[in-house]
Each structure stands twice: as structure tokens, then as C-alpha cells.
Amino acid sequence: QVQLVESGGGLVQAGGSLKLSCAASGFTFSTSVMNWYRQTPGKERELVALITSLGSGINYAESVKGRFTIFRDNEKSMVYLQMNSLKPEDTGAYYCNVRNNRKDYWGQGTQVTVSS
């Protein structure tokens, strides 16, 4: 079965950095588009970044452009989100996502808290 396991969240001061990791299994990772979403209280889940199967196509939410970097390692079935220059508004639960056979799968999420 599809499994996504996020890690790397934590508490950081504004201006700091965190690197999130997502370990994937149960599907053909190397041919799948992978996504990072985040959810903050009172808001809908927001797509933060996506990366195509070979890494040639990448998109970011406007709010994180220039600060976040998504990348992947197909040999390890891992996708990462390097987050720099963090702001308090980046606080939220971050989720790894894949659409497989027309169904969305989510990890359990990892909490990122940025203090001002």
C-alpha cells in the first residue's frame, strides 16, 4: 500500500531553516509527481511545491518562491523540501502528497512552527 512518511519539522526562529523529508513506498516513485502541501489553522490546505518525476518540472506557491526548494532522490524514493528564510506565516502542518491511480495519498504530516 502507498505510504508517505514525513519528518524534519520543528520549532525555528524567523529567518531560520528546516529541511523536510518524505519517505515514499508502495508505488512507482520514479514516475510520480510529488507534492508538498501545508495547512494552517482556519485555512485550506495549500500546495507549497511540486516536482515532476525526473525533477525537470518544479512549481512553487508565490509565497515561498526564492525561499523553499523541492528536490527528490528517485533511488531512495525520497522527496525533500528545503525551507530557508522562514517566516511566522510559514507555520503549519506540512504534508507530502502523491496522486496514484486517481487517488490522493497523504502522509501524517510534520509540524513546522516559526517564532517571531
N, C-alpha and C positions, 0 to 999 in steps of 0.2 A: 504494500500500500504506500501511497505517497506520504512522505514525512518531510517536514521542514522544521529545523530547529535553529532558532536564533540565539545569539549570545553577544556579549560585548557592551551591553547597556550599562548605565551607571549615573552617578552624580558628578557633574563637572561645572566649573565656573564658566561664566560667559567668556568667550574668546578661546576656550579650550578645545580639545579634540577628543573624539572617540572613534573607534573602528568597530563596526558591527559585522558579524559573520552569520552566515546561514548555511547549515549543512543540509544537503538535499539527498533524498533517496526514494526509490520506488517508482521512478520514471526515467525517461531518457533525458538526462540533464543537458547533454551537449547539444540537443536540438531544440531546447525550450527557451523562450523568452522568460527572463526572471525580473521580478519587480520588488521594490521596497515601498511600502506604504507606512503612513503614520496616522495615529488617531489621538486627538487631544479632546479633553472633556468638552462636551457641547458642540463638537464639530463632527462632520462626516469624515470617514476615513479618506485620506488624501494620498494620491500617488506621488511619491517623492522622486523616484528614479526607476528607469527600466533599462535593461541591456538585452540585446538580441543574442542569439545562440552562440555566435562566434565573436561577439563583442564589438562588431563593426558598427552597430547602431545603438546609440545611447541618447536618452532624453531625461531631462530634469524638470522638476517644478521650478517656476520662476523664482520662488522664494529661496531656493537652495543653490541656484546656479553660481558657479565660481567658488563655492564653499564645500560642496559634497562631491565625492567621486565614487561611482559604482564600477566595480570590476568583478571578474569571475575567473575561476580556475576549473576548467572542464575536466581535467584529470582527477581532481579531488572532489568534484561535484559541490563546489562551494561558490557562494556569491557574497560579496562584501560591500559595505558602504563606509567609506572613509569620510568622516564629518569633521571639518575644520571651522574655525571661527564661529563656534556655536553661540547661539543667541537664546535668551529665555524662551522665545516663541518657538524654538525647536523642541521644547519639552513635549513629550508624549510617548505613547507606546508604538514601537516600530515593528512592523510585520514583514516577513518575507512571503512572497506570493508567486504561485505559478498556476496557469490555466492548462489543465491536462484533460484531454478528451471532453472538452466543453464544460469542465467543472473547475471552479476555483478552489485552490487549496491554500491554507494559511498555516503559518507556524503559531506558536503560543504567544509570540511577541516578546520584546525586550524593552524595558522602560529606560528612557533617557530623560534625565532631569538636568536642566541648565539653570544654575542660580545666577542672579544678577549681582 
